[in-house]
């Protein structure tokens, strides 16, 4: 780790750190498999970025547990916590190894890809452009899950990653979303500004729901 990347101690609760590690590694697994199955280098790159985040969280966890240990009893009580942190870090590296299949172009058997292409949901990563109608609007206002069947599960804003977001999308945000093939295509067009209106869901007779 370079001097510029040196992590400073932050007084964060151990429970919060473990929660963040769990949420991040869970997202990494989803992204890694989707990256391989859909040969998506953007998702593979996101996994690599998240691996760094988990590494930082592990270091911060070790700092906070070290400060909390005052005697042998405390040390024994922290063993389980450090093991959980170590396990999350191992999962993180494993997810990154999976994503590397795409990053370094190893490829995967086409029969496996065809089988998984039939799955109902996939993950995608889009960047919100200035001309996008999504820019400046809150996710609760956009109702993307209702309208196009896509749920934004994380937002990367610079070096900050917001999991399970409930806030406004800003120009330059990277939104990570889960949804159907049709939905993620529509989200991509919305993010680029190619689609100027959010499609409305249709009922069986082709009528659009209000």
C-alpha positions as CSV (number, residue, x, y, z in Angstrom):
1,X,0.0,0.0,0.0
2,X,1.5,3.3,-1.1
3,X,1.9,6.3,1.3
4,X,-1.0,8.1,-0.4
5,X,-3.3,5.1,0.2
6,X,-2.4,4.8,3.9
7,X,-5.6,4.4,5.9
8,X,-6.2,6.6,8.9
9,X,-7.9,5.4,12.0
10,X,-11.7,6.2,12.1
11,X,-13.8,5.5,15.1
12,X,-16.5,3.4,13.4
13,X,-18.5,0.7,15.2
14,X,-17.5,-2.8,14.6
15,X,-21.0,-3.8,13.8
16,X,-21.2,-1.0,11.1
17,X,-17.9,-2.2,9.6
18,X,-19.1,-5.9,9.5
19,X,-22.3,-4.7,7.9
20,X,-20.5,-2.8,5.2
21,X,-18.2,-5.7,4.5
22,X,-21.2,-8.1,4.2
23,X,-23.1,-5.8,1.8
24,X,-20.0,-5.1,-0.3
25,X,-18.9,-8.7,-0.7
26,X,-22.5,-9.7,-1.5
27,X,-22.6,-7.1,-4.2
28,X,-19.2,-8.2,-5.5
29,X,-20.4,-11.8,-5.9
30,X,-23.4,-10.7,-8.0
31,X,-21.2,-8.3,-10.1
32,X,-18.5,-10.9,-10.6
33,X,-20.8,-13.6,-11.9
34,X,-22.7,-11.1,-14.1
35,X,-19.4,-9.8,-15.5
36,X,-18.5,-13.4,-16.6
37,X,-21.9,-14.4,-17.8
38,X,-22.4,-11.3,-19.9
39,X,-18.7,-10.7,-20.7
40,X,-19.0,-7.2,-19.2
41,X,-15.6,-5.6,-18.6
42,X,-17.2,-2.6,-16.8
43,X,-18.7,-4.8,-14.2
44,X,-15.4,-6.6,-13.8
45,X,-13.7,-3.3,-13.3
46,X,-16.3,-2.4,-10.6
47,X,-15.4,-5.7,-8.8
48,X,-11.8,-4.7,-8.7
49,X,-12.7,-1.3,-7.2
50,X,-14.8,-3.0,-4.6
51,X,-12.0,-5.4,-3.7
52,X,-10.0,-2.3,-2.6
53,X,-12.9,-1.1,-0.5
54,X,-13.1,-4.4,1.3
55,X,-9.4,-4.3,1.9
56,X,-9.7,-0.8,3.5
57,X,-12.7,-2.0,5.6
58,X,-10.7,-4.9,6.9
59,X,-7.8,-2.7,7.9
60,X,-10.2,-0.3,9.6
61,X,-11.8,-3.2,11.4
62,X,-8.4,-4.4,12.6
63,X,-7.6,-0.9,13.9
64,X,-10.9,-0.7,15.8
65,X,-10.7,-4.2,17.3
66,X,-7.1,-3.5,18.4
67,X,-8.2,-0.3,20.2
68,X,-11.1,-2.2,21.9
69,X,-8.8,-4.9,23.3
70,X,-7.7,-4.1,26.8
71,X,-7.0,-7.5,28.2
72,X,-7.0,-11.3,27.5
73,X,-10.8,-11.5,27.9
74,X,-11.3,-8.8,25.3
75,X,-8.9,-10.5,23.0
76,X,-10.8,-13.8,23.2
77,X,-14.1,-12.0,22.6
78,X,-12.7,-10.4,19.4
79,X,-11.5,-13.6,17.8
80,X,-14.8,-14.3,16.1
81,X,-15.1,-10.8,14.8
82,X,-11.6,-10.9,13.3
83,X,-12.4,-14.3,11.7
84,X,-15.6,-12.9,10.1
85,X,-13.6,-9.9,8.8
86,X,-11.0,-12.3,7.4
87,X,-13.7,-14.5,5.8
88,X,-15.2,-11.4,4.1
89,X,-11.8,-10.5,2.8
90,X,-11.3,-14.0,1.4
91,X,-14.7,-13.8,-0.4
92,X,-13.7,-10.4,-1.8
93,X,-10.5,-11.8,-3.4
94,X,-12.5,-14.9,-4.7
95,X,-15.0,-12.6,-6.4
96,X,-12.2,-10.6,-7.9
97,X,-10.6,-13.8,-9.2
98,X,-13.9,-14.6,-10.9
99,X,-14.1,-11.2,-12.5
100,X,-10.5,-11.5,-13.7
101,X,-11.9,-14.2,-16.2
102,X,-13.3,-11.2,-18.1
103,X,-10.6,-8.7,-17.3
104,X,-7.8,-10.8,-18.8
105,X,-9.9,-12.4,-21.5
106,X,-9.9,-16.1,-20.4
107,X,-13.4,-16.7,-21.7
108,X,-16.0,-19.3,-20.6
109,X,-17.7,-22.2,-22.3
110,X,-20.4,-20.9,-24.7
111,X,-22.9,-23.6,-23.5
112,X,-22.7,-22.2,-20.0
113,X,-23.2,-18.7,-21.2
114,X,-26.3,-19.7,-23.2
115,X,-27.8,-21.4,-20.2
116,X,-27.3,-18.4,-17.9
117,X,-28.5,-16.0,-20.6
118,X,-32.0,-17.4,-19.9
119,X,-32.0,-16.0,-16.4
120,X,-34.6,-13.4,-15.6
121,X,-32.3,-10.8,-14.1
122,X,-28.9,-9.3,-14.8
123,X,-26.7,-6.6,-13.4
124,X,-25.5,-3.5,-15.2
125,X,-23.4,-0.4,-14.6
126,X,-24.3,2.9,-16.2
127,X,-22.9,6.4,-15.9
128,X,-25.4,9.3,-15.6
129,X,-24.7,11.8,-18.3
130,X,-25.5,15.6,-18.0
131,X,-28.3,15.3,-20.6
132,X,-29.9,12.3,-18.9
133,X,-33.4,12.9,-17.5
134,X,-32.3,10.8,-14.5
135,X,-29.7,13.5,-13.4
136,X,-30.9,15.5,-10.4
137,X,-33.8,13.3,-9.7
138,X,-34.4,11.1,-6.6
139,X,-34.7,7.4,-7.0
140,X,-38.0,7.5,-5.1
141,X,-39.3,10.0,-7.7
142,X,-38.1,8.0,-10.7
143,X,-39.7,4.7,-9.6
144,X,-37.5,2.8,-11.9
145,X,-38.4,-0.6,-10.4
146,X,-42.1,0.0,-11.0
147,X,-41.7,1.5,-14.5
148,X,-38.9,-0.5,-16.2
149,X,-38.3,-3.3,-13.7
150,X,-34.9,-2.2,-12.7
151,X,-33.6,-1.6,-9.1
152,X,-30.5,0.6,-8.4
153,X,-28.6,-1.3,-5.8
154,X,-25.5,0.9,-5.5
155,X,-24.2,4.3,-6.6
156,X,-20.5,5.1,-7.0
157,X,-19.8,8.8,-6.6
158,X,-16.1,9.4,-7.0
159,X,-14.5,7.1,-4.4
160,X,-17.6,6.8,-2.3
161,X,-19.9,3.8,-2.8
162,X,-23.5,4.1,-1.6
163,X,-25.2,0.7,-1.1
164,X,-29.0,0.4,-1.2
165,X,-29.3,4.1,-2.1
166,X,-32.3,6.3,-1.6
167,X,-31.1,9.6,-2.9
168,X,-30.7,11.8,-6.0
169,X,-28.7,10.6,-9.0
170,X,-26.1,13.2,-10.0
171,X,-24.3,13.8,-13.2
172,X,-21.3,11.6,-13.3
173,X,-22.7,9.0,-10.9
174,X,-22.1,5.4,-11.7
175,X,-25.3,3.5,-11.0
176,X,-25.2,-0.3,-10.5
177,X,-28.6,-1.8,-11.1
178,X,-30.4,-5.2,-11.3
179,X,-33.2,-6.0,-13.6
180,X,-34.5,-7.8,-16.8
181,X,-32.6,-7.6,-20.1
182,X,-35.2,-5.1,-21.5
183,X,-35.0,-3.0,-18.3
184,X,-31.2,-2.7,-18.2
185,X,-31.2,-1.7,-21.9
186,X,-33.8,1.0,-21.2
187,X,-31.8,2.2,-18.1
188,X,-28.6,2.5,-20.3
189,X,-30.5,4.6,-22.8
190,X,-32.0,6.8,-20.0
191,X,-28.5,7.3,-18.5
192,X,-27.0,8.3,-21.8
193,X,-29.8,10.7,-22.6
194,X,-30.9,8.7,-25.6
195,X,-34.3,8.1,-24.0
196,X,-36.0,11.3,-23.0
197,X,-38.9,9.8,-21.1
198,X,-39.1,6.9,-18.7
199,X,-41.2,4.1,-20.2
200,X,-44.4,3.2,-18.4
201,X,-45.3,-0.4,-17.6
202,X,-48.0,-2.0,-19.8
203,X,-50.7,-4.3,-18.8
204,X,-51.9,-7.3,-20.8
205,X,-53.9,-5.4,-23.4
206,X,-51.0,-3.1,-24.2
207,X,-52.5,-0.2,-22.2
208,X,-50.0,1.9,-20.3
209,X,-50.4,2.2,-16.5
210,X,-50.6,5.7,-15.1
